[in-house]
Amino acid sequence: MDTLNIKGMSCQHCVSAVKKALEKFPELSQITINLEAGQATFINNGADRQLLRAAISKIGFEPEE
């Protein structure tokens, strides 16, 4: 499982928005967003992490490595 730390999530709507953004990448599966930990976990079958971070930034959150 890959993990991506995400700053700025504060509610279930945030969780839903991040999950929806990541679900647009067909290379990702088993996407789970943990609000308390500020993390997204997923299986990555070839998606560029820089593109994942850009998709999260585009919706107003701060992805970290």
ZADO-843892 format. One line per 3 residues: number of its first residue (from 1); for each residue x, y, z of N, C-alpha, C. Coordinates in steps of 0.1 Angstrom, whole numbers, always signed. Layout:
# residues N
NUM	X,Y,Z,X,Y,Z,X,Y,Z; ...;
END
This chain:
# residues 65
1	+8,-12,+0,+0,+0,+0,+9,+12,+0; +5,+22,-8,+12,+35,-8,+4,+44,+1; +11,+54,+6,+5,+64,+15,+8,+78,+10;
4	-1,+87,+11,+1,+101,+8,-5,+109,+19; +3,+118,+25,-1,+126,+36,-8,+139,+30; -19,+143,+36,-27,+154,+30,-31,+163,+41;
7	-27,+176,+40,-30,+186,+50,-43,+193,+45; -51,+198,+55,-62,+206,+52,-76,+199,+53; -76,+186,+55,-89,+179,+56,-94,+181,+70;
10	-107,+185,+71,-113,+188,+84,-127,+181,+86; -132,+175,+76,-145,+169,+77,-147,+157,+67; -159,+151,+68,-162,+140,+59,-163,+145,+44;
13	-168,+157,+42,-169,+162,+29,-155,+163,+23; -145,+167,+31,-131,+168,+26,-126,+153,+22; -129,+144,+30,-126,+130,+27,-132,+125,+14;
16	-144,+128,+12,-151,+125,+0,-145,+131,-12; -142,+144,-11,-136,+151,-22,-122,+146,-26; -114,+142,-16,-101,+136,-19,-103,+123,-26;
19	-112,+115,-20,-114,+101,-26,-119,+102,-40; -128,+111,-43,-133,+113,-56,-122,+117,-66; -113,+126,-61,-102,+130,-70,-93,+119,-73;
22	-90,+110,-63,-81,+99,-65,-87,+88,-74; -100,+86,-72,-107,+76,-80,-107,+79,-95; -103,+91,-99,-102,+94,-114,-90,+87,-120;
25	-81,+82,-112,-69,+75,-117,-72,+60,-117; -73,+54,-129,-76,+40,-130,-65,+31,-125; -53,+37,-123,-42,+29,-118,-43,+26,-103;
28	-52,+34,-96,-53,+32,-82,-64,+23,-78; -62,+15,-67,-73,+7,-62,-73,+7,-47; -83,+2,-41,-84,+1,-26,-81,+15,-19;
31	-87,+25,-24,-84,+39,-19,-91,+40,-6; -84,+44,+5,-89,+47,+18,-84,+61,+23; -93,+69,+28,-89,+82,+33,-91,+82,+48;
34	-81,+85,+55,-82,+86,+70,-81,+101,+74; -92,+106,+79,-93,+120,+82,-84,+123,+94; -85,+115,+105,-77,+117,+117,-62,+117,+114;
37	-57,+108,+106,-43,+107,+103,-39,+117,+92; -49,+122,+84,-45,+131,+73,-38,+123,+62; -43,+111,+59,-36,+103,+49,-46,+96,+40;
40	-41,+94,+28,-47,+86,+18,-39,+73,+16; -45,+62,+16,-37,+49,+13,-44,+43,+1; -36,+36,-7,-41,+30,-19,-30,+21,-25;
43	-35,+12,-34,-26,+4,-42,-24,+12,-55; -11,+14,-58,-8,+22,-70,-2,+12,-81; -8,+11,-92,-4,+3,-103,+2,+11,-114;
46	+9,+22,-111,+16,+29,-121,+12,+44,-123; +4,+49,-114,+1,+63,-115,+12,+72,-110; +15,+83,-117,+26,+92,-113,+22,+99,-100;
49	+30,+98,-90,+27,+105,-77,+26,+120,-78; +33,+126,-87,+33,+140,-90,+19,+144,-95; +13,+136,-104,+0,+138,-109,-11,+137,-98;
52	-9,+127,-89,-18,+125,-77,-18,+137,-69; -6,+142,-66,-4,+154,-57,-11,+166,-64; -9,+168,-77,-15,+179,-84,-30,+178,-84;
55	-36,+166,-85,-51,+165,-84,-56,+169,-71; -49,+165,-60,-53,+169,-47,-51,+184,-44; -40,+190,-49,-38,+204,-48,-49,+212,-55;
58	-53,+207,-66,-63,+214,-75,-77,+215,-67; -80,+206,-58,-92,+207,-51,-90,+214,-37; -79,+220,-35,-77,+228,-23,-70,+222,-11;
61	-64,+211,-12,-57,+205,-1,-42,+204,-4; -34,+202,+7,-19,+202,+5,-14,+188,+7; -10,+181,-5,-4,+168,-4,+11,+169,+0;
64	+15,+159,+7,+29,+159,+11,+35,+145,+8; +48,+144,+8,+54,+130,+5,+54,+122,+18;
END
